[in-house]
Amino acid sequence: MAHPDNTFNRTGIKRARWALAMLFVVDGVGFGTWASHVPVFQQLLHLENGSLTFVLVSLIIGAIITMPITGHLIEHYGSRRVARVTTVVYVLMVALLAQASNLFFLILFAGMYGAAKGAIDVAINAQAVTVEKQYGQPIMSFFQGCWSAGGLFGAGAASLMLQRGGTARFDLSLTAGVLALCGLWAMPLLVSETDRTTGKPRKPAKFMWPDAVLLRLAVLAFFGLMAEGAIGDWASVYLHSNVGVTLSLAAAGYAAYAIAMAAGRFSGDWLAQRVSSRNILHGSGFLIALGMACALLIPSWWPAVGGLMLTGIGIANIVPIIWGAAGRDTRMGAGPAISTVTTIGYCGFLMGPPVIGSLSVVIGLRAAMAVIAIAGLIVAVGPVLFPIEATSREEERQVIGV
């Protein structure tokens, strides 16, 4: 891990850490609030499941389009500037969602929100790499934990507002206003990228295709996020339909999984200082497989929820480890490298739920969810299945953190 740049004093980089943590919370709260209001929009606009699918696909397409674009903008303008702009746009898009009055505008605004979501994800993760380098120790998992905590808080606050009679328009508008205040506090405290040797602003790297090292990281991100996406959509359904618990217990089981994942992320930096990135990926993948084996082979509530919690802990640090490794790529630069693994990883996140759904029609949901365990095993043995083809052993150590 690089030592902090002399250009930034310790107080400034600590402030930058908390400011960036706030932007991760802003990102998570916005997404959690939106996700909690999807059923509200479905009921309000009388949408069938097929129509709602168009809304969600629009959001996904928007994100996938802007991710690679944002990476190249970061390479030219820096993550600090791009993170500021994308934060403003993201908050505005949360507010815009509140104005959707029919299916057409909901699809349009969801696509615009997805575009802003993809952009801010790449921007703040690139800024996280910069802050981590200057901070001098692993803190990437802390930021991802802040996103998870923000998502839980956003979902909980939205549920409370809806129980008290809030409308989608009021809830999303209020959330956007609060997020705007948080963003305004945080944005001035972000830091700029500098060259480690000269202390001067780093020059943009020339465009180049991802190398074998980065593509291997992207493959691991694909399967790690495939597991996360599949669990997000199917865990509660599995607990209710296959384990046979009530809807409230199924929701509680998913909440236990989400809390375990957040806890895993908040402890990830401590772990990263003591265990190599390669071994963390090994352990994470095996925990996913072990957790899913418990959940699927022992169909009662406590073992199933315990298995889901193990799976959440396994999933927790895959993204921080891979994003951090991609951000240390010395060929492409942090922005394009992170946008590459993020875009490919999100494809896995999106493919997971429909793959499970399609297989469940043929072989049943319990057997179909074994795909999640398989994805975990691929992450676990990935460094063996996908050998690193670095130009030197020293470059290999720097990128993957062996």
C-alpha positions in Angstrom: 0.0 0.0 0.0 1.4 3.4 -1.0 2.2 6.0 1.6 0.2 9.2 1.6 1.3 11.9 -0.7 3.1 14.8 0.9 0.8 17.3 -0.8 -2.0 16.4 1.5 -1.8 16.6 5.3 -3.3 14.0 7.5 -6.2 16.2 8.6 -7.2 16.9 5.0 -7.2 13.3 4.0 -9.2 12.3 7.0 -11.8 14.9 6.1 -11.8 13.6 2.6 -12.4 10.1 3.9 -15.5 11.1 5.8 -16.7 13.4 3.0 -16.5 10.5 0.5 -18.1 8.2 3.0 -21.0 10.6 3.0 -21.3 10.4 -0.8 -21.4 6.6 -0.6 -24.2 7.0 1.9 -26.0 9.5 -0.4 -25.7 6.9 -3.3 -27.0 4.1 -1.1 -29.9 6.1 0.5 -31.1 7.2 -3.0 -31.1 3.7 -4.3 -32.7 2.2 -1.2 -35.5 4.8 -1.3 -36.1 4.2 -5.0 -36.2 0.4 -4.6 -38.7 0.7 -1.7 -41.0 2.8 -3.9 -41.0 0.5 -6.9 -44.1 -1.4 -5.6 -45.7 2.0 -4.8 -45.3 3.1 -8.5 -46.6 -0.3 -9.6 -49.8 0.2 -7.6 -50.2 3.9 -8.3 -49.8 3.6 -12.1 -51.6 0.2 -12.3 -48.6 -1.6 -13.8 -48.4 -5.3 -14.7 -45.2 -7.1 -14.0 -44.3 -6.9 -17.7 -44.6 -3.2 -17.7 -42.6 -2.9 -14.6 -39.9 -5.0 -16.3 -39.5 -2.2 -18.9 -38.9 0.3 -16.1 -36.2 -1.8 -14.5 -34.5 -2.6 -17.8 -34.5 1.1 -18.7 -32.7 1.8 -15.4 -30.1 -0.9 -16.2 -29.5 0.3 -19.7 -28.9 3.8 -18.5 -26.3 2.6 -16.0 -24.4 0.4 -18.5 -24.2 3.3 -21.0 -22.8 5.8 -18.6 -20.3 3.7 -16.8 -17.6 3.4 -19.5 -18.2 7.1 -20.5 -17.6 8.2 -16.9 -14.4 6.2 -16.7 -12.9 8.1 -19.6 -14.2 11.5 -18.3 -12.4 10.7 -15.0 -9.2 10.0 -16.9 -9.3 13.5 -18.4 -10.9 15.6 -15.7 -10.1 13.7 -12.5 -12.4 11.8 -10.1 -12.9 14.8 -7.8 -14.5 17.0 -10.5 -16.5 14.1 -12.0 -17.7 13.0 -8.6 -19.0 16.5 -7.8 -20.9 16.7 -11.1 -22.4 13.2 -10.9 -23.5 13.8 -7.3 -25.5 16.8 -8.3 -27.0 15.0 -11.3 -27.8 11.9 -9.2 -29.7 13.9 -6.5 -31.6 15.7 -9.3 -32.6 12.4 -10.8 -33.9 11.1 -7.4 -36.1 14.2 -7.3 -37.2 13.7 -11.0 -38.4 10.2 -10.2 -41.0 11.7 -8.0 -42.6 13.5 -10.9 -43.4 10.3 -12.9 -47.1 10.5 -13.7 -47.5 7.6 -16.2 -45.6 4.6 -17.5 -43.8 6.5 -20.3 -42.3 9.1 -17.9 -41.5 6.4 -15.3 -39.5 4.5 -18.0 -37.8 7.7 -19.1 -37.0 9.0 -15.6 -35.8 5.5 -14.5 -33.4 5.4 -17.4 -32.1 8.9 -16.5 -31.8 7.8 -12.9 -30.0 4.7 -13.9 -27.6 6.7 -16.0 -26.8 9.0 -13.0 -26.5 5.9 -10.8 -23.9 4.3 -13.1 -22.0 7.5 -13.3 -21.8 8.2 -9.6 -20.9 4.6 -8.9 -17.8 4.8 -11.1 -16.9 8.4 -10.0 -17.0 7.8 -6.2 -15.2 4.4 -6.5 -12.4 6.1 -8.5 -12.2 8.8 -5.9 -12.1 6.1 -3.2 -9.0 4.7 -4.9 -7.4 8.1 -4.8 -8.3 8.7 -1.1 -7.1 5.2 -0.2 -3.7 5.8 -1.8 -3.3 9.0 0.1 -4.6 7.6 3.3 -2.0 5.0 3.3 -4.0 1.9 4.4 -7.0 -0.1 3.1 -10.3 1.7 3.4 -12.2 0.6 0.3 -14.4 -1.8 2.2 -15.4 1.0 4.6 -16.8 3.0 1.7 -18.7 0.0 0.4 -20.1 -0.6 3.9 -21.3 3.0 3.9 -23.2 2.3 0.7 -24.8 -0.8 2.2 -25.7 1.1 5.4 -27.1 3.9 3.3 -29.3 1.5 1.3 -30.6 -0.1 4.5 -31.3 3.4 6.0 -33.0 4.5 2.8 -35.2 1.4 2.7 -36.1 1.7 6.4 -36.9 5.4 6.2 -39.0 4.9 3.1 -40.9 2.1 4.8 -41.6 4.4 7.8 -42.7 7.3 5.6 -45.1 5.0 3.7 -46.5 3.6 6.9 -47.3 7.2 8.0 -49.2 7.9 4.7 -46.4 9.4 2.7 -46.6 9.5 -1.1 -43.9 8.6 -3.6 -43.7 12.2 -4.8 -43.3 13.6 -1.2 -40.9 10.9 -0.1 -38.6 11.1 -3.0 -38.6 14.9 -3.1 -37.8 15.0 0.7 -35.1 12.4 0.3 -33.5 14.4 -2.6 -33.5 17.6 -0.5 -31.7 15.9 2.4 -29.2 14.2 0.0 -28.5 17.6 -1.6 -27.5 19.1 1.7 -25.3 16.1 2.5 -23.7 16.3 -0.9 -23.1 20.1 -0.6 -21.2 19.5 2.6 -19.1 16.6 1.2 -18.1 17.8 -2.3 -15.6 20.6 -1.4 -13.6 18.1 0.7 -12.8 15.6 -2.0 -9.1 15.3 -3.2 -7.4 15.4 -6.6 -5.2 12.7 -8.2 -1.5 13.5 -8.1 1.5 11.8 -9.5 3.2 9.9 -6.7 6.7 11.0 -7.6 6.3 14.6 -8.6 3.2 15.6 -6.6 1.8 17.2 -9.7 -1.6 16.5 -11.3 -1.4 13.2 -13.1 -1.6 13.3 -16.9 -4.4 11.3 -18.6 -3.3 7.9 -19.9 -3.7 7.1 -23.6 -6.7 4.9 -24.5 -5.9 1.1 -24.4 -7.8 -2.1 -24.2 -8.0 -4.0 -20.9 -5.2 -6.4 -20.4 -5.5 -10.0 -19.1 -5.1 -8.9 -15.4 -8.0 -6.5 -15.6 -10.2 -8.9 -17.6 -9.6 -11.6 -15.0 -10.7 -9.1 -12.3 -13.8 -8.3 -14.4 -14.7 -12.0 -14.7 -14.5 -12.4 -10.9 -16.6 -9.2 -10.5 -19.2 -10.7 -12.9 -19.7 -13.9 -10.8 -19.5 -12.1 -7.5 -22.1 -9.6 -8.5 -24.2 -12.3 -10.1 -24.4 -13.9 -6.7 -25.4 -10.6 -5.1 -28.0 -9.8 -7.7 -29.6 -13.3 -7.5 -29.8 -13.2 -3.7 -31.3 -9.7 -3.8 -34.2 -10.8 -5.9 -34.8 -14.4 -4.8 -33.8 -14.9 -1.2 -37.1 -13.7 0.3 -39.0 -15.7 -2.4 -37.1 -18.8 -1.5 -37.7 -18.4 2.2 -41.4 -17.9 1.7 -42.1 -20.5 -1.1 -39.6 -23.2 -0.3 -38.8 -23.0 3.4 -42.4 -22.1 4.1 -42.1 -19.1 6.4 -44.4 -16.1 6.5 -43.8 -13.0 4.4 -42.6 -11.1 7.5 -40.1 -13.8 8.4 -38.9 -14.0 4.8 -38.3 -10.2 4.9 -36.5 -10.6 8.2 -34.3 -13.3 6.7 -33.3 -11.0 3.8 -32.6 -8.2 6.3 -30.3 -10.5 8.3 -28.4 -11.2 5.0 -28.1 -7.5 4.3 -26.9 -6.7 7.8 -24.4 -9.5 7.6 -23.1 -8.2 4.3 -22.8 -4.6 5.7 -20.9 -5.9 8.8 -18.6 -7.8 6.5 -17.8 -4.7 4.6 -17.1 -2.6 7.7 -14.7 -5.2 8.9 -13.1 -5.7 5.5 -10.4 -3.1 5.8 -9.1 -4.7 9.0 -9.0 -8.0 7.2 -7.3 -6.5 4.2 -4.4 -5.3 6.4 -3.8 -8.9 7.6 -4.7 -11.2 4.7 -3.8 -10.9 1.0 -6.4 -9.9 -1.5 -6.0 -13.3 -3.2 -6.8 -15.2 0.0 -9.8 -12.9 0.8 -11.2 -13.8 -2.6 -10.6 -17.5 -1.9 -12.4 -17.3 1.4 -15.2 -15.1 0.1 -16.1 -17.5 -2.7 -16.0 -20.6 -0.4 -18.2 -18.8 2.2 -20.8 -18.1 -0.5 -20.8 -21.8 -1.5 -21.0 -23.0 2.1 -23.7 -20.5 3.0 -25.9 -21.5 0.0 -25.3 -25.2 0.8 -26.7 -24.6 4.3 -29.6 -22.6 3.0 -30.6 -25.1 0.3 -29.8 -28.4 1.9 -31.5 -27.7 5.3 -34.9 -26.3 4.5 -35.9 -24.7 7.8 -35.8 -21.1 8.8 -32.8 -20.9 11.2 -30.3 -22.9 9.0 -31.5 -21.1 5.9 -31.1 -17.7 7.4 -27.8 -18.6 8.9 -26.7 -19.8 5.4 -27.8 -16.5 3.9 -25.9 -14.6 6.5 -22.7 -16.6 5.6 -23.4 -15.9 2.0 -23.7 -12.1 2.8 -20.4 -12.2 4.6 -18.8 -13.9 1.6 -20.2 -11.4 -0.9 -19.3 -8.4 1.3 -15.6 -7.9 0.3 -15.6 -9.2 -3.3 -16.4 -5.8 -4.8 -14.1 -3.7 -2.5 -11.2 -6.0 -3.3 -11.7 -6.1 -7.0 -12.5 -2.4 -7.3 -9.4 -1.5 -5.3 -7.2 -3.8 -7.4 -8.7 -2.3 -10.6 -8.1 1.2 -9.4 -4.4 0.4 -8.9 -4.1 -0.6 -12.6 -0.9 1.1 -13.9 -1.7 0.9 -17.6 -5.3 2.3 -18.0 -5.6 4.5 -15.0 -8.2 4.2 -12.2 -11.2 5.7 -14.0 -11.2 3.5 -17.2 -10.1 0.4 -15.2 -12.9 0.8 -12.6 -15.5 1.5 -15.3 -14.4 -1.7 -17.1 -14.8 -4.0 -14.1 -18.0 -2.2 -13.0 -19.7 -2.5 -16.4 -18.9 -6.2 -16.7 -19.7 -6.8 -13.1 -23.1 -5.1 -13.4 -23.8 -7.4 -16.4 -23.5 -10.3 -13.9 -25.6 -8.5 -11.4 -28.4 -8.2 -14.0 -28.1 -11.7 -15.4 -28.3 -13.4 -12.0 -32.0 -13.0 -11.3 -33.3 -14.0 -14.7 -31.0 -17.0 -14.9 -32.4 -18.2 -11.5 -35.9 -17.4 -12.7 -35.6 -19.3 -16.0 -34.0 -22.3 -14.4 -36.6 -22.4 -11.6 -39.3 -23.1 -14.2 -37.5 -26.2 -15.3 -35.8 -27.6 -12.2 -37.4 -25.7 -9.3 -36.2 -22.7 -7.3 -34.1 -24.7 -4.7 -32.0 -26.4 -7.4 -31.8 -23.2 -9.5 -30.3 -21.2 -6.6 -27.4 -23.6 -6.6 -26.1 -21.3 -9.4 -25.2 -18.9 -6.6 -23.0 -21.5 -5.0 -21.4 -22.2 -8.3 -20.7 -18.5 -8.8 -19.1 -18.5 -5.4 -16.8 -21.4 -6.2 -15.7 -19.7 -9.4 -14.7 -16.6 -7.3 -12.9 -18.9 -4.9 -10.8 -20.8 -7.6 -10.7 -17.8 -10.0 -7.0 -17.0 -9.5 -6.3 -20.6 -10.6 -8.8 -20.8 -13.4 -7.8 -17.4 -14.8 -4.0 -17.0 -14.4 -2.6 -13.6 -14.2 -0.6 -12.6 -17.3 1.2 -9.6 -16.0 4.4 -8.3 -17.6 6.3 -8.8 -14.4 6.0 -10.4 -10.9 6.2 -6.9 -9.4 3.3 -5.6 -11.5 1.3 -8.7 -10.6 1.8 -8.0 -6.9 0.8 -4.3 -7.3 -2.4 -4.9 -9.2 -3.8 -7.9 -7.4 -2.3 -7.4 -4.0 -0.7 -10.8 -3.6 
